[in-house]
Amino acid sequence: MAEQRPEKLSAGSGTAEAARATRRLDAPRMSGPSVHMSLAEDIGLRIVRGDYPPGTILPNEAQWTEIFNVSRTAVREAIKILMAKGLLASRPKIGSWVEPKERWNLLDRDVLSWYAHSPDRIQFLKTVQEFRHIIEPEATALATIRRSEEQMAEITEALRDMGQATTLQARTQADTRFHLAILRASGNDLLIPLGTLIESALNHLFLLVTRNDSTLVHALRLHENIEKSIRLQRPNAARNAVRRLLANTDALIAHSERNM
């Protein structure tokens, strides 16, 4: 595969591009041990939402330092973080540029979170949903056979917390815990870190589709059917229960998309 060359910005456009989506130059100086993380988050979010398209050469260290009122050390550390996540590449005398999307590490927690706030978030959440269709029915079937009593208690507790939650945030957090607990109970070592990586994406997905009392009650019943199937160790019933839940979520996503 031929290497994609970064596109040079036209004269003066680097400053204009930076000014279009940056903080005020008179903003208080960012400080503290995590300043480079905050800077990486700010730049990463702008990349993922399309402010800096793939191939764009980003401002240099001096420009970032001026834009964000931070040290060059913080800028260098932030760029290293974004390079490790696959968003940026760098070369002497050229600088840093945005990599093609297919090179981004979309299973990275931060990249997932930034993507969930991007203009393409609906399409991204559909991708998360496709992933769930591929993974969750069989993972849940495995959980019915392999789960321990302690793991079953964790699943049941998350379900109870969903039903007792008094805020949307508490409800979605319990919902995410429910699904991650099932992945752990599947006993497949590869699913455990994978589930943790998509935790942020699941939170954003559930926040999108969890809106009113009628959908909450129906979704809770669907979750209860999953919990019951795991507790009674019925693999086929568990698969079908998960598929019904996923079909319900598909419909809610489509409804949200129509009303955006």
C-alpha positions in Angstrom: 0.0 0.0 0.0 1.4 3.4 -1.0 2.0 5.7 1.9 -0.4 8.6 2.0 1.5 11.9 1.9 0.3 14.7 4.2 -1.3 17.7 2.4 0.4 21.0 2.9 -1.9 23.8 4.1 -1.8 26.9 1.9 0.2 29.9 3.2 -1.3 31.3 6.3 -4.0 28.7 6.5 -2.3 26.9 9.4 -2.9 30.0 11.6 -6.5 30.3 10.2 -7.3 26.7 10.7 -5.9 26.8 14.3 -7.9 30.0 15.1 -11.1 28.5 13.7 -11.3 25.8 16.4 -9.1 26.9 19.3 -9.4 28.6 22.6 -8.8 32.3 23.1 -5.2 33.3 23.1 -5.7 35.1 26.4 -7.0 32.0 28.1 -5.5 31.2 31.5 -2.3 29.0 31.2 -3.1 25.3 31.4 -1.1 23.8 34.3 -0.8 20.7 36.4 0.6 17.2 36.0 -2.1 16.2 33.5 -1.9 19.2 31.2 -0.5 17.1 28.4 -3.5 14.7 28.7 -6.0 17.6 28.5 -4.2 19.0 25.5 -4.2 15.6 23.8 -7.9 15.3 24.5 -8.6 18.7 23.0 -6.6 18.1 19.8 -7.8 14.5 19.5 -11.5 15.5 19.7 -10.9 18.1 17.0 -9.3 15.5 14.7 -12.0 13.0 15.2 -14.8 15.5 14.6 -13.2 16.6 11.3 -11.7 20.0 12.2 -8.4 18.6 10.9 -9.0 16.1 8.0 -6.7 13.2 7.3 -3.5 14.5 5.6 -3.6 17.9 7.2 -0.3 19.1 8.7 -1.0 20.5 12.1 0.4 23.6 13.8 4.0 23.2 15.0 5.1 23.2 18.6 5.5 26.9 18.8 2.0 27.5 17.4 0.3 25.0 19.7 2.2 26.6 22.6 0.7 30.0 21.7 -2.7 28.7 21.0 -3.2 26.8 24.2 -0.8 28.8 26.4 1.1 25.7 27.4 4.8 24.6 27.5 6.5 22.9 24.6 7.0 19.9 26.8 3.3 19.5 27.2 2.8 19.8 23.5 5.4 17.2 22.7 3.8 14.7 25.2 0.4 15.4 23.8 1.6 14.7 20.3 3.2 11.4 21.4 -0.1 10.3 23.0 -2.0 11.0 19.8 0.7 9.2 17.7 0.3 6.1 20.0 -3.4 6.2 19.3 -2.8 6.2 15.6 -4.3 9.6 15.0 -1.0 11.4 14.1 2.3 10.7 12.4 5.3 12.9 12.5 8.5 13.4 10.5 11.4 15.9 10.9 11.1 19.0 8.7 7.5 18.2 7.9 5.9 18.1 11.4 2.8 16.2 12.5 -0.1 15.3 10.3 -3.4 13.5 10.7 -3.4 9.9 9.7 -6.1 8.2 7.6 -9.1 7.0 9.7 -8.3 3.3 9.0 -5.1 3.8 11.0 -6.9 5.2 14.1 -7.1 2.8 17.1 -10.9 2.8 17.5 -10.7 0.4 20.4 -8.8 3.0 22.5 -11.0 4.4 25.3 -10.2 8.0 24.5 -10.7 7.7 20.7 -14.0 5.9 21.3 -15.1 8.8 23.6 -14.0 11.4 21.1 -15.8 9.6 18.3 -19.0 9.4 20.3 -19.0 13.3 20.3 -18.2 13.7 16.6 -20.7 14.7 13.9 -20.6 11.0 12.7 -21.6 9.7 16.2 -24.8 8.1 14.9 -22.9 6.1 12.3 -20.3 5.3 14.9 -22.9 4.0 17.3 -24.4 1.9 14.6 -20.9 0.4 14.2 -20.9 -0.3 18.0 -24.3 -1.9 17.6 -23.1 -4.2 14.8 -20.2 -5.3 17.0 -22.7 -6.2 19.7 -24.7 -8.3 17.3 -21.6 -10.2 16.4 -20.3 -10.7 20.0 -23.1 -10.6 22.6 -25.5 -13.4 21.8 -22.7 -16.1 21.8 -21.0 -14.4 24.8 -24.2 -14.6 26.7 -24.8 -18.2 25.8 -21.3 -19.0 27.1 -22.1 -17.1 30.3 -25.1 -19.4 31.0 -22.7 -22.4 31.1 -19.6 -20.9 32.6 -20.7 -18.2 35.0 -19.9 -18.5 38.7 -22.3 -17.7 41.5 -20.3 -14.6 42.2 -20.5 -13.5 38.5 -24.3 -14.3 38.5 -24.7 -12.0 41.5 -22.9 -9.2 39.8 -25.2 -9.5 36.7 -28.3 -9.6 39.0 -27.0 -6.6 41.0 -26.5 -4.5 37.9 -30.0 -5.4 36.7 -31.4 -4.4 40.1 -29.5 -1.1 39.9 -31.0 -0.4 36.5 -34.5 -0.8 37.9 -33.8 1.4 40.9 -31.9 4.2 39.2 -33.3 7.6 39.6 -31.2 9.4 37.0 -30.3 8.7 33.4 -26.6 8.6 34.2 -27.1 6.0 36.9 -29.3 4.0 34.7 -26.8 3.9 31.8 -23.9 3.1 34.1 -25.8 0.1 35.5 -26.8 -0.9 32.0 -23.1 -0.9 30.9 -22.1 -2.8 34.1 -24.7 -5.5 33.2 -23.3 -6.1 29.7 -19.7 -6.0 30.9 -20.5 -8.5 33.7 -21.9 -10.9 31.1 -18.7 -10.6 29.0 -16.6 -11.4 32.0 -18.9 -14.4 32.9 -18.4 -15.8 29.4 -15.0 -17.0 30.5 -13.3 -16.0 27.3 -10.1 -14.1 28.1 -10.3 -12.1 24.8 -13.7 -10.7 25.5 -12.8 -9.2 28.9 -10.4 -6.5 27.7 -12.5 -6.0 24.6 -15.5 -5.3 26.7 -13.6 -2.8 28.9 -12.4 -1.0 25.8 -15.9 -0.4 24.5 -17.3 0.6 27.8 -17.2 4.3 26.9 -19.0 3.6 23.6 -21.7 1.6 25.3 -22.3 4.5 27.8 -22.8 6.9 24.9 -25.0 4.4 23.1 -27.3 3.9 26.1 -27.5 7.6 26.7 -28.7 8.1 23.2 -31.4 5.4 23.3 -32.6 5.7 26.9 -35.1 8.6 26.8 -38.5 8.0 28.3 -40.4 5.9 30.8 -42.0 3.6 28.2 -38.7 2.6 26.6 -37.1 2.2 30.0 -39.8 -0.2 31.2 -39.6 -2.3 28.0 -35.8 -2.4 28.0 -35.8 -3.4 31.6 -38.0 -6.4 30.9 -35.7 -7.4 28.0 -32.8 -7.3 30.4 -34.7 -9.3 32.9 -35.2 -12.1 30.3 -31.5 -12.1 29.7 -30.7 -12.4 33.4 -33.2 -15.1 33.9 -31.8 -17.2 31.0 -28.3 -16.9 32.4 -29.5 -17.8 35.9 -31.4 -20.8 34.7 -28.4 -21.8 32.4 -30.4 -21.8 29.2 -28.0 -20.9 26.3 -30.6 -20.8 23.5 -33.0 -18.7 25.5 -30.1 -16.4 26.3 -29.2 -15.9 22.7 -32.7 -15.1 21.7 -33.2 -12.8 24.7 -30.1 -10.8 23.7 -31.2 -10.6 20.0 -34.5 -9.2 21.1 -32.8 -6.6 23.2 -30.4 -5.7 20.3 -33.4 -5.4 17.9 -35.1 -3.0 20.3 -31.9 -0.9 20.5 -31.7 -0.9 16.7 -35.2 0.5 16.5 -34.4 3.2 19.1 -31.2 4.3 17.2 -33.2 4.5 14.0 -35.8 6.6 15.8 -33.1 8.9 17.2 -31.6 9.3 13.8 -34.9 10.4 12.2 -35.5 13.0 14.9 -32.0 14.6 14.7 
